Amino acid sequence: MATIAIVGFGDMGEQMAPHLLAAGHQVRVSDISDSRLEAARRIGTTAVASAAEAARGADVIFGLVMSNDIPTAYLGDDGILAGAQPGASVLICSTTTRAIVDQVRAAAPSGVAVLDSPIVGGVKYVRERTITFLVGGSADDFERVKSVLDDLGRSRHLGEFGAGVDYKLITNVAIMAAEAGLREALDLADILGRDYETSLELMAAGPMRAVVERALDVANPRPLRRSAEDDDTLVSAVDDPARLLPISTAGRQRLWEAVNADPNFEPDFVDLTRKTTSRAASIRS
């Protein structure tokens, strides 16, 4: 069995840890939130003060932070790479860009393997062990972590380092366009004076079914802000996104408008299907 570190103990980490413990691994957790560290202790992991302390002596290190937090979580004095030791495998599980994962790998100590391993699937899929890790790195480095990834769900080795984040961004283009399109369809329902329930039912009768079902699934929670931040990451991956990724650029704008529709309300993903993210909500607030 392995010693596992989880850096960033949000909803994903909280669902991952029990599977790793059940498989017999030792699990150490670090997070900037005291309440999350207490939650980690309650389920039987060892909570520590810093990412470096969590990484020290760990065989496999999962980084579960948002893209903007990667420099601090990995590269700071108390970051993952400050504690990672030769023989360790560092998995960058964030939705991020090639430039950022290249920066992490370039800073890694000798003997520490870094793999980009973004995740397909949300909290519900982690709970059910049906997430998929999109892994970029050498075949040997992938084989060293595959058994641990199998304890959490599925994994797919997509090629050289950077391939994982590239394919994650490619899939996100379609996903984010569908999410923003769902919200805009309901914007039209508002304009035409039609109800959301019928609109969603009719969209679910066609090829948008999976998108609608995902948006209505309260068992798979995710702050809508996280989707908008993923859109920020997506458009940052290219120069001149307005020209090269015009649909993604417009979708990003609509998602952020939905997030900020009411300054006194923090929407969840399911709120894409509710009046709380409509343009009317922005006018009311």
VENNORTA-V911877 format. One line per field, one symbol per residue. burial: 1 if it has 16 or more other C-alpha atoms within 10 Angstrom, else 0. Layout:
# VENNORTA-V911877
burial->???
This chain:
# VENNORTA-V911877
burial->001111111111111111111000111111100001101100001111011111111111111111110100111001111111100111111111110110011001100111111111011111101111111111001101110111111110110011111101100110011111111111100100000100110010000000110111000111011011111111101000100010111011111111111100011111111111111011000
